[in-house]
């Protein structure tokens, strides 16, 4: 009964209650100094600094969709066989009275965003749904006009407090992690960005400059970004395509002999077939991180099988990225692993472009797990650890040299951290969270507008293609890979281009 009361299956927030203290005034009086790096600049900004293009949230509703996986996806010692999508419909109004509705969607990746050995899958999913209901109420009640980034920036600490309240009310034995909060909030943020673009008849990526934003990047990041805006780090038009970075799950069949129980749905059954059918040249390999012999053997086998297929196709250049999903005990393991791979297959080693999140997402205050030795060999990319600008700074101190931008952490965060990563000259890639439908379109928009990114992980087509089917006709070439590419030239419509 408690869980049923904690959230509604579909939540509608058409009306707004009056708050005696607005979120903006609350930030200024209570937590602004701890949240805002450039606090001296922020405190001097008055409400008159707004833009005529600013929007207010006028109404909001959410719903859910459930899909089974065609085959389980294994990563980081976990296996997922289903997904729940959180869909957000948000109505906004500009200060001039123009009304638009935006849409955002994200998979509630609870196994990834809320890893736990004590709570069940169903429990953490219910936690995220309960939190989604709270976030819907907070967002619907927010009455300050602003740019979508301002709205998200103002609401994030409220979302975090709501997560703490849900943790206490559900008597969880551990608090909801910040990453889980970001994932739950991300479709709300996406819907507001989408609505903002539609209200102004513009693609979102044309709305991140001073003509639409009242504040520069110094407000959200650090004083060194004074005078800069997110738009100057983004392409105004999307690249026509990006490479598909095909995920090779930890239990995925590599060759036909590995297939114990065929799916028989017309899609490839093993990696060799995926490479041939989709023309793949970029593979993201999931590894154990706690069994050196097995990790080395797996990479060498994938390299061998891939080389055989590419030779038949006449392809001479292809690439790997390695994702340990936090499972490596330390950098020593990684160095030994890399030396073993290089010794056994120099060409295979050269094909490795980067290593993703090798050790725990919990970044140490002291560099006890320094990654500098491994980052001398290959770029080391933050994923689970990357929950904000402060985390980016801490990650750099222990040797992270790259970032993975993900729609599931929010459109606002993606465009802000893109600017920071480019300024710091970091390696950049775009990943998904088995994102189907609108969430893949949002992910593709990020990859297509960031100059330094040329690949995008897209694995919903592998594991949950049923969720993509309604989108196939509207976005040909994005949901079905051809010649190893995801077509992004059509992502020019209003908002996030999804609907």
Secondary structure, 3 states (H helix, E strand, C coil): CHHHHHCCCCEEECCCCCCCCCHHHHHHHHHHHHHCCCHHHHCCCCHHHCCCCCEEEEEEEEEEEEEEEEEEEEECCEEEEEEEEEEEEEEEEECCCCEEEEEEEEECCHHHHCCCCCCCHHHHHHHHHHHHHHHHHHHHHCCCCECHHHHHHHHHHHHHHHHHHHHHHCCCCCCCCHHHHHHHHHHHHHHHHHHHHHHCCCEHHHCCCCCCCCCCHHHCCCHHHCCCCHHHHCCCCCCCEEEEEEEECCCCCCCHHHCCCCCCCCCCCCHHHHHHHHCCCEEEEECCCCCHHHHHHHHHHHHHHHHHHHHHHCCCCCEEEEECCCCCCCHHHHHHHHHHHHHHCHHHHHCEEEEECCCCCCCCCCCCCCCHHHHCCCEEEECCCCCCHHHHHHHHHCCCCEEEEEHHHCHHHHHHHHHHHHHCCCEEEEECCCCCCHHHHHHHHHHHHCCCCCEEECCHHHHCHHHCHHHCCCCCCCCCCECCEEECCCCCCCECCCC
